[in-house]
Amino acid sequence: MALERLRSWWFRYWVLPRDRRKYKAMSVAETFSTIYRTKGWGSDGGQFCSGPGSWGPVADRYCAFIVDFIAKNQIGSVVDLGCGDFAIGKRIVDGSGVRYTGIDVVPELIEHHQKNSADSRVAFRCANIVSDDLPEADLYLIRQVLQHLSNDEVGQVLRNLSNCSKALISEHVPIHPKSINLDKPHGPDIRRFAGSGLYIDQPPFSIAVETTWEWPLGDDSLLRTCLVDQSAMKQASASERQPAQQA
Ligand SMILES: C[S@@+](CC[C@H](N)C(=O)[O-])C[C@H]1O[C@@H](n2cnc3c(N)ncnc32)[C@H](O)[C@@H]1O
């Protein structure tokens, strides 16, 4: 118990600040390329691993929920923003038959998918969702991506989505957060390590959302998925941003 507390203290007050300084000095593309190259989210034997969120019961339930959502809402095309290792995307394509475009900021990851997984229904594109134009689709998925970005970058992604039809946005958040939307630089960590989480329906984002699906991740956190429609996105792009807390 004492050892566990010591490890968590060491992580929070030594590892986390050191890594944050390192990644803050890099661009978003350099940051996530480095994370994949150094196996920063672990390894499952493949060249790219997006971390434990891509497998296990939560991944099973999430994919089943999305496949059902696609069928019920007559979705013909999906763009997966921050598609990562494509473990989740592949299951959605196989389960639904939807036309799928995976987007990620890491060029070597996109080249790998384009070579190994693209076909007539499945394509990949390298883009930074903070600043680049996004392809059209009936539905956008953003799963465990925004939680790795700063509040300023999250705001820019939400504004970039202002012409999108519908988005399902999923974040790993604490059940009882000590604070909301505590700011952090982009990187492998998430706000939960400081007892916070990303809630796009709260300031400084304040977007109207419908919480459509939640699944527990351990005792103290959950994967929360919100549906955002086009009118809410337009409201986000028009609204003035409010100041955020600093980590
Ligand atoms: C934790 S992984 C999640 C992958 C996948 N969505 C999943 O749920 O398994 C986050 C992914 O978002 C990508 N990403 C982060 N910021 C991005 C940005 N600004 N533009 C495009 N992709 C981004 C990272 O490269 C990484 O592949």
The ligand as an SDF file (V2000), in Angstrom:
LIG
                    3D

 27 29  0  0  0  0  0  0  0  0999 V2000
   -5.5210    7.2080  -27.4520 C   0  0  0  0  0  0  0  0  0  0  0  0
   -5.5080    7.1780  -29.1880 S   0  0  0  0  0  0  0  0  0  0  0  0
   -7.2070    6.6850  -29.5140 C   0  0  0  0  0  0  0  0  0  0  0  0
   -7.3220    5.9000  -30.7940 C   0  0  0  0  0  0  0  0  0  0  0  0
   -8.7360    5.4260  -31.1430 C   0  0  0  0  0  0  0  0  0  0  0  0
   -9.6490    6.5350  -31.3350 N   0  0  0  0  0  0  0  0  0  0  0  0
   -9.2550    4.4770  -30.0840 C   0  0  0  0  0  0  0  0  0  0  0  0
  -10.2170    4.8270  -29.4090 O   0  0  0  0  0  0  0  0  0  0  0  0
   -8.7010    3.3730  -29.9470 O   0  0  0  0  0  0  0  0  0  0  0  0
   -5.5320    8.8940  -29.6860 C   0  0  0  0  0  0  0  0  0  0  0  0
   -5.2330    9.0770  -31.1810 C   0  0  0  0  0  0  0  0  0  0  0  0
   -5.5580   10.4150  -31.5640 O   0  0  0  0  0  0  0  0  0  0  0  0
   -4.5750   10.8650  -32.4940 C   0  0  0  0  0  0  0  0  0  0  0  0
   -4.5720   12.3350  -32.4590 N   0  0  0  0  0  0  0  0  0  0  0  0
   -4.2890   13.1400  -31.4020 C   0  0  0  0  0  0  0  0  0  0  0  0
   -4.3780   14.4330  -31.7500 N   0  0  0  0  0  0  0  0  0  0  0  0
   -4.7150   14.4700  -33.0700 C   0  0  0  0  0  0  0  0  0  0  0  0
   -4.9430   15.5260  -33.9930 C   0  0  0  0  0  0  0  0  0  0  0  0
   -4.8110   16.8090  -33.6410 N   0  0  0  0  0  0  0  0  0  0  0  0
   -5.2980   15.2050  -35.2630 N   0  0  0  0  0  0  0  0  0  0  0  0
   -5.4270   13.9020  -35.6440 C   0  0  0  0  0  0  0  0  0  0  0  0
   -5.2110   12.8530  -34.8070 N   0  0  0  0  0  0  0  0  0  0  0  0
   -4.8710   13.1250  -33.5150 C   0  0  0  0  0  0  0  0  0  0  0  0
   -3.2870   10.2380  -31.9590 C   0  0  0  0  0  0  0  0  0  0  0  0
   -2.2670   10.1820  -32.9280 O   0  0  0  0  0  0  0  0  0  0  0  0
   -3.7840    8.8560  -31.5370 C   0  0  0  0  0  0  0  0  0  0  0  0
   -3.6910    7.9470  -32.5940 O   0  0  0  0  0  0  0  0  0  0  0  0
  1  2  1  0
  2  3  1  0
  2 10  1  0
  3  4  1  0
  4  5  1  0
  5  6  1  0
  5  7  1  0
  7  8  2  0
  7  9  1  0
 10 11  1  0
 11 12  1  0
 11 26  1  0
 12 13  1  0
 13 14  1  0
 13 24  1  0
 14 15  1  0
 14 23  1  0
 15 16  2  0
 16 17  1  0
 17 18  1  0
 17 23  2  0
 18 19  1  0
 18 20  2  0
 20 21  1  0
 21 22  2  0
 22 23  1  0
 24 25  1  0
 24 26  1  0
 26 27  1  0
M  CHG  2   2   1   9  -1
M  END
$$$$
